[in-house]
Amino acid sequence: MHDIKKIRNDPKKFDQQLKKRNVNPLSSSILKIDAKRRKNIESLEILKASVNSLSKDFGRNKSLGKSINEKKFKEEIQEKKIKISKLEDESQKLETDLKTLLENIPNICSLDVPEGFGEEDNVEVYKWGGIKKMTFDPKQHFNVPAASDIDFKSAAKISGSRFSVLLGGIATLHRAISQFMIDKHIKDHELKEVSVPVLVKDNIMYGTGQLPKFSTESYKTSNGWWLIPTAEVPLTNLMANSIINYEELPIRLCAVTQCFRSEAGSAGKDTTGMLRQHQFEKVEMVTFSSPENSTKEHLRMTNCAENILKELELPFRKVELCSGDLGFSSKKTYDLEVWLPGQKKYREISSISNCGDFQSRRMNARYRQTPESKPVFLHTLNGSGLAVGRCLIAVIENNQTIDGKIEIPKCLSKYLFGAKYLNKEGNLE
């Protein structure tokens, strides 16, 4: 949500910031509604004060036994109350119109975000890890013999397209990756693990920016709950309508959950395999920070995600998103893209975003610098640490052997009973 005071103070700057995000100027529309709303509020206050004054005068004159035209008084009061009622209705409509307009405008970019229109304008920051030279043509994950127990046929029978069933060794490998990630974040990155619901209310989806604009991208139950698209939603809302002490910051959390996305805008994209699914597992990181430290925390979170990929020895690149490719709530985002030999390209495996105070304004999440100071909106940050299914794909493709096995990364061996390979029959050995 945007600060209306900032828009009033410098509408030209606001429009320039929107232009960077390829959004047309909106300040004049916003301020027109705001001016009407403020004028109505002022008129209401004057009218209500007038009613109170008339009532006091009437009561005082009556108690003093003075001559009073009671009919005229009642008519005047009634006339003013009709005007008040009308102004209240108009004010409510203007308030709703203003809120609707503001809540559908994306966050403002950080000043250092590169300008652009889409992913082709994103900027590569650096690459890590050497790409393995294979003596054979690497297969995509769904064609590697050791991963043949990724069962799309059974999943389609149960749930339809864009789902998968994992059996045997490949299911154990998937679980091992998830466990390794969460352990790494807790032990080495000092994040606090949280177990959260995957069903949330409307206002919780609204707080992080999924609603109202992106309702078609998520699933809603018949009794009103939403299935979370990411653990960012419940984790960030833990601070909704709260005021915390400065000494508690930063607060760094993580959770592993199932995530659910309708992928409404991805028709025809990645239809084969488990790269883009309606249900998937993801480890999510969320940080609450003071404004002056959020840039530092953003880099820290990005390093946490990078460390996972480094431990797994998966080649990746760090990319800074341009203004046109930023998510709705983000002011600055780094993507980590892992190398997939089967596709012969880098694919996104993590997005780490600094949302500034955009989300905290929507959910009223604040802190106090001192016990006596005025509450200030928190900065919120979120990032994948990592998407488990996509990490599984990367492990399969980067560690496949010429004889159809998958070599187990050293950091996962202890979670897999000391196994070094997943053989072509799908068994640990």
MARTI-982986 format. One record per residue (C-alpha): x, y, z. Coordinates in Angstrom, 3 decimals, m for minus. Example, Ala and Ser with C-alpha at 12.3 -4.5 7.8 and 13.67 -1.06 7.14 Angstrom:
BEGIN
         X         Y         Z
    12.300    m4.500     7.800
    13.670    m1.060     7.140
This chain:
BEGIN
         X         Y         Z
     0.000     0.000     0.000
     1.189     3.502    m0.768
     1.499     6.449     1.602
    m1.052     9.046     0.451
     0.925    11.800     2.220
     3.958    11.145    m0.001
     1.771    11.312    m3.103
     0.286    14.635    m1.951
     3.718    16.075    m1.183
     5.309    15.150    m4.517
     2.857    13.799    m7.120
     5.337    14.339    m9.959
     7.891    12.094    m8.253
     5.242     9.417    m7.695
     4.321     9.416   m11.402
     7.992     9.215   m12.364
     8.381     6.195   m10.074
     5.343     4.545   m11.652
     6.745     5.223   m15.120
     9.845     3.228   m14.164
     7.503     0.297   m13.509
     5.785     0.895   m16.859
     2.626     2.136   m15.151
     0.799     5.201   m16.464
     0.636     8.362   m14.280
    m1.993     8.056   m11.556
    m1.319    10.896    m9.131
    m3.976    13.230   m10.607
    m6.690    10.528   m10.284
    m5.586     9.700    m6.752
    m5.409    13.317    m5.599
    m8.754    14.207    m7.187
   m10.499    11.526    m5.121
    m8.418    12.409    m2.062
    m9.298    16.121    m2.336
   m13.028    15.343    m2.555
   m12.741    12.959     0.385
   m10.908    15.508     2.554
   m13.382    18.266     1.625
   m16.264    15.978     2.581
   m14.618    15.183     5.910
   m14.159    18.899     6.588
   m17.809    19.626     5.680
   m18.945    16.770     7.914
   m16.998    18.129    10.866
   m18.497    21.601    10.364
   m22.032    20.215    10.085
   m21.650    17.970    13.131
   m20.231    20.876    15.113
   m23.178    23.017    14.001
   m25.680    20.378    15.144
   m23.937    20.124    18.518
   m23.918    23.914    18.880
   m27.613    24.253    17.989
   m28.524    21.469    20.434
   m26.529    23.105    23.230
   m28.097    26.515    22.550
   m31.561    24.985    22.472
   m31.003    23.171    25.763
   m29.472    26.220    27.441
   m32.248    28.602    26.287
   m34.927    26.116    27.341
   m33.438    25.752    30.821
   m33.374    29.528    31.137
   m37.031    29.736    30.177
   m36.385    31.761    27.037
   m38.815    31.783    24.120
   m37.944    28.986    21.692
   m39.247    28.144    18.235
   m39.059    24.370    18.701
   m40.507    23.595    15.259
   m37.896    25.707    13.516
   m35.148    24.115    15.624
   m36.259    20.570    14.756
   m36.530    21.398    11.052
   m33.042    22.893    11.037
   m31.572    19.904    12.891
   m33.316    17.462    10.556
   m32.066    19.313     7.492
   m28.487    19.181     8.743
   m28.758    15.482     9.658
   m29.925    14.686     6.105
   m26.885    16.537     4.760
   m24.629    14.675     7.216
   m26.034    11.305     6.140
   m25.517    12.169     2.484
   m21.946    13.343     3.077
   m21.158    10.205     5.105
   m22.344     8.007     2.236
   m20.308    10.029    m0.256
   m17.242     9.921     2.006
   m17.513     6.161     2.388
   m17.693     5.747    m1.381
   m14.717     8.058    m1.902
   m12.765     6.172     0.789
   m13.522     2.872    m0.977
   m12.612     4.313    m4.383
    m9.304     5.638    m3.057
    m8.459     2.370    m1.306
    m9.319     0.348    m4.437
    m7.098     2.541    m6.577
    m4.140     2.504    m4.176
    m4.266    m1.218    m3.405
    m3.930    m2.146    m7.086
    m0.802    m0.066    m7.698
     2.481    m2.017    m7.456
     5.282    m1.092    m5.093
     7.755     1.611    m6.049
    11.184     0.399    m7.222
    14.390     1.094    m5.368
    16.431     3.814    m7.060
    19.149     1.360    m8.147
    16.803    m1.123    m9.857
    17.659    m1.326   m13.575
    14.946    m0.087   m15.924
    13.340    m2.513   m18.350
    10.159    m4.185   m19.550
    10.649    m7.918   m18.953
    13.056   m10.739   m18.137
    15.151    m9.960   m21.224
    16.178    m6.717   m19.465
    17.243    m8.363   m16.199
    20.902    m7.922   m15.278
    23.231   m10.808   m14.518
    25.250   m10.036   m11.376
    27.520   m13.098   m11.476
    27.750   m16.829   m12.105
    28.901   m19.485    m9.636
    30.106   m23.026   m10.252
    31.470   m24.697   m13.333
    29.080   m26.462   m15.673
    29.940   m30.172   m15.801
    31.272   m31.459   m19.087
    29.320   m34.616   m19.830
    30.481   m37.243   m22.296
    26.851   m37.850   m23.278
    23.844   m35.760   m24.185
    22.238   m34.952   m20.809
    18.575   m35.814   m20.411
    15.823   m33.740   m18.867
    14.798   m34.932   m15.405
    11.737   m36.888   m16.538
    13.855   m38.957   m18.965
    16.628   m39.945   m16.536
    16.181   m43.683   m15.754
    16.887   m43.242   m12.015
    14.035   m40.731   m11.836
    11.480   m42.923   m13.617
     9.468   m43.176   m10.375
     8.301   m39.614   m10.874
     4.830   m40.751   m11.850
     2.880   m38.205   m13.863
     0.347   m40.736   m15.120
    m0.893   m41.676   m11.647
    m0.926   m38.009   m10.626
    m3.072   m37.168   m13.654
    m5.503   m39.949   m12.717
    m5.784   m38.556    m9.186
    m5.648   m34.799    m9.758
    m5.183   m33.925   m13.435
    m2.308   m32.184   m15.197
     0.576   m30.349   m13.495
     0.817   m32.744   m10.563
     3.290   m35.513    m9.768
     3.552   m38.595    m7.577
     7.010   m39.568    m6.292
     7.759   m43.149    m5.293
    10.613   m44.981    m3.641
    14.104   m43.557    m3.840
    13.161   m40.401    m5.700
    10.583   m39.558    m2.994
    13.273   m40.112    m0.339
    15.671   m37.872    m2.275
    13.015   m35.139    m2.488
    12.440   m35.347     1.284
    16.198   m35.306     1.935
    16.596   m32.066    m0.038
    13.830   m30.431     1.970
    15.303   m31.590     5.283
    18.803   m30.473     4.320
    17.544   m26.991     3.423
    15.615   m26.403     6.622
    18.469   m27.785     8.762
    20.949   m25.517     6.998
    18.796   m22.448     7.577
    18.287   m23.243    11.256
    21.843   m24.248    12.141
    24.032   m22.089     9.899
    21.806   m19.180     8.934
    20.169   m18.784    12.369
    16.612   m18.649    11.086
    13.764   m19.662    13.384
    11.657   m22.511    12.001
     7.905   m21.975    12.017
     5.093   m24.391    11.225
     2.202   m22.490     9.657
    m1.301   m23.233     8.289
    m1.675   m23.604     4.530
    m5.260   m22.320     4.662
    m5.614   m18.578     5.261
    m8.277   m15.846     5.320
    m8.906   m13.065     2.790
    m7.180   m10.366     4.827
    m4.037   m12.494     5.108
    m3.775   m12.816     1.321
    m4.474    m9.096     1.057
    m1.694    m8.218     3.508
     1.088    m9.624     1.316
    m0.400    m8.341    m1.943
    m1.969   m11.498    m3.411
    m5.399    m9.880    m3.193
    m7.274    m8.324    m4.782
    m5.237    m8.162    m7.985
    m4.044   m11.788    m8.246
    m7.022   m13.776    m7.041
    m7.024   m15.927   m10.219
    m3.497   m17.135    m9.472
    m4.501   m18.878    m6.238
    m7.020   m21.471    m5.093
    m9.971   m20.687    m2.843
   m12.026   m23.254    m0.966
   m15.807   m23.264    m1.046
   m15.946   m22.118     2.590
   m13.722   m19.081     2.040
   m10.180   m20.149     2.876
    m7.304   m19.635     0.448
    m4.608   m22.239    m0.176
    m1.283   m20.470     0.256
     0.812   m19.846    m2.893
     3.879   m19.577    m0.645
     4.671   m19.655     3.078
     5.510   m15.949     2.734
     1.774   m15.292     3.181
     1.249   m16.737     6.687
     4.809   m15.982     7.857
     4.664   m12.272     7.004
     1.198   m11.905     8.489
     2.455   m13.099    11.873
     3.219    m9.411    12.483
    m0.122    m8.084    11.213
    m1.692    m5.488    13.537
     1.306    m5.695    15.845
     3.792    m3.241    17.310
     7.135    m4.766    18.299
    10.205    m3.342    19.989
    13.228    m2.274    17.965
    15.453    m4.554    20.047
    13.632    m7.585    18.621
    14.739    m6.778    15.063
    15.699    m8.337    12.782
    13.300   m11.262    13.051
    14.350   m14.060    10.687
    11.982   m16.951    10.027
    11.739   m20.001     7.771
     9.138   m22.642     7.011
     8.710   m25.601     4.712
     5.196   m26.012     3.329
     3.171   m27.278     0.452
     2.320   m24.419    m1.907
    m0.576   m24.140    m4.335
    m0.780   m22.054    m7.519
    m3.296   m22.156   m10.302
    m0.659   m21.073   m12.865
    m3.468   m19.319   m14.711
    m1.042   m17.247   m16.733
     1.260   m20.083   m17.749
    m0.823   m21.919   m20.343
     1.500   m23.842   m22.636
     4.606   m23.206   m20.478
     6.625   m26.125   m19.071
     3.794   m28.589   m19.545
     6.139   m31.597   m19.374
     7.838   m32.615   m16.147
     7.569   m31.114   m12.671
     9.078   m27.684   m13.263
     5.741   m25.854   m13.076
     3.056   m27.534   m10.944
    m0.153   m26.652    m9.132
     1.166   m28.137    m5.880
     4.796   m28.109    m4.780
     6.984   m27.968    m1.685
     9.083   m24.934    m0.875
    11.264   m23.674     1.932
    10.518   m19.997     2.497
    12.504   m17.320     4.329
    10.905   m14.163     5.776
    12.656   m11.302     7.560
    11.261    m8.312     9.466
    13.697    m5.421     9.555
    14.019    m1.761    10.410
    14.178     0.463     7.292
    17.864     1.317     7.705
    18.876    m2.366     7.780
    16.611    m3.890     5.116
    19.177    m3.592     2.280
    21.733    m5.475     4.389
    19.123    m8.104     5.293
    18.228    m8.494     1.612
    21.819    m9.374     0.758
    21.996   m11.704     3.754
    18.879   m13.609     2.668
    20.229   m13.912    m0.856
    23.458   m15.366     0.535
    21.437   m17.892     2.557
    19.760   m19.170    m0.620
    23.071   m19.175    m2.500
    24.708   m21.248     0.244
    22.167   m24.032    m0.316
    23.047   m24.210    m4.015
    26.763   m24.097    m3.259
    26.506   m26.985    m0.769
    24.612   m28.985    m3.397
    27.339   m28.017    m5.933
    24.740   m26.760    m8.389
    25.904   m24.100   m10.878
    23.779   m20.985   m10.736
    23.664   m17.337   m11.618
    22.456   m14.342    m9.650
    20.214   m11.946   m11.572
    18.871    m8.528   m10.577
    15.334    m8.052   m11.861
    14.567    m4.987   m13.928
    11.687    m2.654   m13.056
     9.277    m4.307   m15.493
     9.863    m7.805   m14.126
     9.483    m7.068   m10.414
     6.724    m8.742    m8.440
     3.775    m6.630    m7.329
     4.942    m6.134    m3.715
     8.689    m5.951    m4.351
    10.883    m2.856    m4.488
    14.016    m4.870    m5.350
    14.493    m8.553    m6.237
    17.361   m10.920    m6.890
    16.622   m14.169    m8.712
    18.838   m17.221    m8.449
    18.746   m19.353   m11.585
    20.131   m22.883   m11.493
    21.720   m24.560   m14.517
    19.659   m27.406   m16.000
    21.790   m29.451   m18.425
    18.749   m31.214   m19.897
    17.283   m27.865   m20.952
    20.708   m26.319   m21.548
    19.645   m23.146   m19.774
    19.410   m21.458   m16.392
    15.988   m21.598   m14.718
    14.696   m19.692   m11.699
    14.934   m21.553    m8.404
    14.639   m18.653    m5.954
    13.389   m15.065    m5.818
    14.511   m12.940    m2.876
    12.666    m9.638    m2.498
    12.793    m6.544    m0.342
     9.245    m5.179    m0.083
    10.111    m2.142     2.030
     7.051    m0.977     3.993
     4.600    m1.878     1.194
     3.248    m5.037     2.855
     3.472    m3.733     6.414
     1.208    m0.797     5.499
    m1.400    m3.233     4.165
    m1.256    m5.362     7.326
    m0.418    m2.616     9.842
     2.849    m4.173    11.064
     4.961    m1.691    13.035
     7.790    m1.260    15.539
     8.882     1.354    18.097
    12.418     2.727    18.144
    11.958     3.482    21.847
     9.052     2.840    24.247
     8.056     6.522    23.924
     8.469     6.914    20.142
     5.783     6.861    17.468
     5.292     3.449    15.768
     7.004     3.060    12.376
     6.144     0.569     9.629
     8.431    m2.459     9.397
    10.269    m3.489     6.265
     9.416    m7.025     5.126
    11.559    m9.342     3.024
    10.895   m12.784     1.606
    12.675   m15.368    m0.493
    12.692   m19.026    m1.519
    15.287   m21.019     0.267
    14.631   m23.025    m2.011
    11.873   m24.497    m4.171
    12.296   m28.192    m3.321
    10.888   m29.669    m6.543
    13.025   m27.437    m8.751
    16.039   m28.283    m6.632
    15.276   m31.981    m7.155
    15.196   m31.379   m10.913
    18.577   m29.639   m10.729
    20.112   m32.443    m8.648
    18.818   m35.065   m11.104
    20.010   m33.304   m14.236
    23.390   m32.113   m12.953
    24.266   m35.449   m11.323
    22.998   m37.915   m13.906
    25.502   m40.508   m15.138
    25.977   m42.146   m18.508
    24.506   m45.399   m17.168
    21.274   m43.706   m15.972
    22.111   m43.274   m12.293
    21.965   m40.116   m10.174
    24.990   m39.356    m8.038
    23.945   m38.180    m4.574
    25.445   m34.814    m3.463
    27.696   m35.289    m0.433
    25.622   m32.971     1.765
    22.545   m35.190     1.253
    24.174   m38.558     1.898
    23.470   m38.555     5.651
    19.754   m38.050     4.928
    19.803   m41.025     2.538
    21.264   m43.730     4.788
    24.768   m43.064     3.430
    23.767   m43.824    m0.181
    25.992   m42.521    m2.960
    23.692   m43.184    m5.913
    20.113   m43.553    m6.921
    20.396   m46.408    m9.409
    18.530   m46.703   m12.680
    15.889   m48.868   m10.981
    15.172   m45.983    m8.601
    16.774   m47.565    m5.533
    19.347   m46.042    m3.190
    22.769   m47.702    m3.272
